[in-house]
Amino acid sequence: MQRVLKSSKFIPFIYFLSVVIYWFTILNKSEGISAYPILLFGIPFVWQLIKPSKQLNFSLGIVFVCLSSYLCFAYIFNLLHIFNWTEAVKKLLFLGGILVVGNLVMSLWMIRNSMTRNF
């Protein structure tokens, strides 16, 4: 049980790394070499896995909470029909819903880890 608790602090970083890798592979199929700058988004998460920092963890958590809340506003606007979305955008909003909720949960988990646990 102790081993599970020690490794649970790395779950958000592995989640965000998997999202970056997935995003890269999808864009690499269509865009080719221009998709490689997306891999730069994974550097802070790899750094947290190698040499954890409480300040970087808190900063990443705050940034991704802000981004996730911004995406949640898009869902609220979609539900309230404030903007006229095209069908392609509605499909993207529907399919990305799980990703938005996952990002919000993982970023809140990162903030909680930086406030309660020592690295």
C-alpha positions in Angstrom: 0.0 0.0 0.0 2.9 2.3 0.8 4.3 1.8 -2.7 1.0 2.7 -4.3 0.8 5.9 -2.3 4.4 6.9 -3.2 3.8 6.3 -6.9 0.3 8.0 -7.0 1.9 11.4 -7.1 3.3 10.7 -10.6 -0.1 9.8 -12.1 -1.0 13.3 -13.3 2.4 13.7 -15.0 2.0 10.4 -16.8 -1.5 11.4 -17.8 -0.3 14.7 -19.3 2.6 13.0 -21.1 0.2 10.5 -22.6 -2.0 13.3 -23.8 1.0 15.1 -25.4 2.2 11.9 -27.1 -1.4 11.2 -28.4 -1.7 14.7 -29.7 1.7 14.4 -31.4 0.9 11.1 -33.1 -2.4 12.4 -34.4 -0.9 15.6 -35.8 2.2 13.8 -37.1 0.0 11.7 -39.4 -1.5 14.7 -41.1 1.1 17.5 -40.6 4.4 15.6 -40.7 7.5 17.2 -39.4 5.7 20.4 -38.3 4.1 18.4 -35.4 7.4 18.0 -33.6 7.2 21.3 -31.6 4.2 19.7 -29.7 6.7 17.4 -28.0 8.1 20.5 -26.2 4.9 20.6 -24.1 6.0 17.3 -22.5 9.4 18.7 -21.2 8.0 20.0 -17.9 6.3 16.7 -17.1 9.3 14.6 -17.9 11.3 17.0 -15.7 8.8 16.4 -12.9 9.3 12.7 -13.2 13.1 12.9 -13.2 13.6 15.7 -10.6 10.4 16.7 -8.9 9.9 20.3 -7.8 7.1 21.6 -5.6 7.1 25.0 -7.3 7.0 23.6 -10.8 4.3 21.2 -9.8 2.1 24.0 -8.4 2.7 26.2 -11.4 1.8 23.4 -13.9 -1.3 22.7 -11.8 -2.5 26.3 -11.8 -1.8 26.7 -15.6 -3.8 23.6 -16.5 -6.6 24.5 -14.1 -6.9 27.8 -15.9 -6.9 26.1 -19.3 -9.4 23.5 -18.3 -11.7 26.0 -16.8 -11.5 28.0 -20.1 -12.6 24.8 -22.0 -15.4 24.3 -19.5 -16.7 27.7 -20.4 -16.8 26.5 -24.0 -19.0 23.6 -22.9 -21.3 25.9 -20.9 -21.6 28.3 -23.9 -22.5 25.3 -26.1 -25.2 24.1 -23.6 -26.7 27.6 -23.4 -26.5 28.1 -27.2 -24.7 31.4 -26.8 -22.7 30.9 -29.9 -23.7 29.2 -33.2 -21.2 26.3 -33.5 -20.8 24.3 -36.7 -21.3 20.6 -36.6 -17.6 19.9 -36.8 -17.0 22.0 -33.7 -19.9 20.4 -31.9 -18.4 17.0 -32.7 -15.0 18.1 -31.4 -16.6 19.5 -28.2 -18.4 16.2 -27.6 -15.3 14.0 -28.2 -13.0 16.3 -26.2 -15.3 16.4 -23.2 -13.6 13.4 -21.5 -10.2 15.0 -22.1 -11.4 18.3 -20.5 -12.7 16.6 -17.4 -9.5 14.5 -17.2 -7.3 17.6 -17.5 -9.3 19.4 -14.8 -9.1 16.5 -12.4 -5.4 15.8 -13.0 -4.4 19.5 -12.6 -6.4 19.7 -9.4 -4.6 16.6 -8.3 -1.2 18.2 -9.1 -2.1 21.2 -7.0 -3.2 19.0 -4.1 0.1 17.1 -4.3 2.2 20.2 -4.3 0.4 21.5 -1.2 0.3 18.3 0.9 3.2 16.1 -0.2 6.9 16.5 -0.1 8.8 15.6 -3.3 
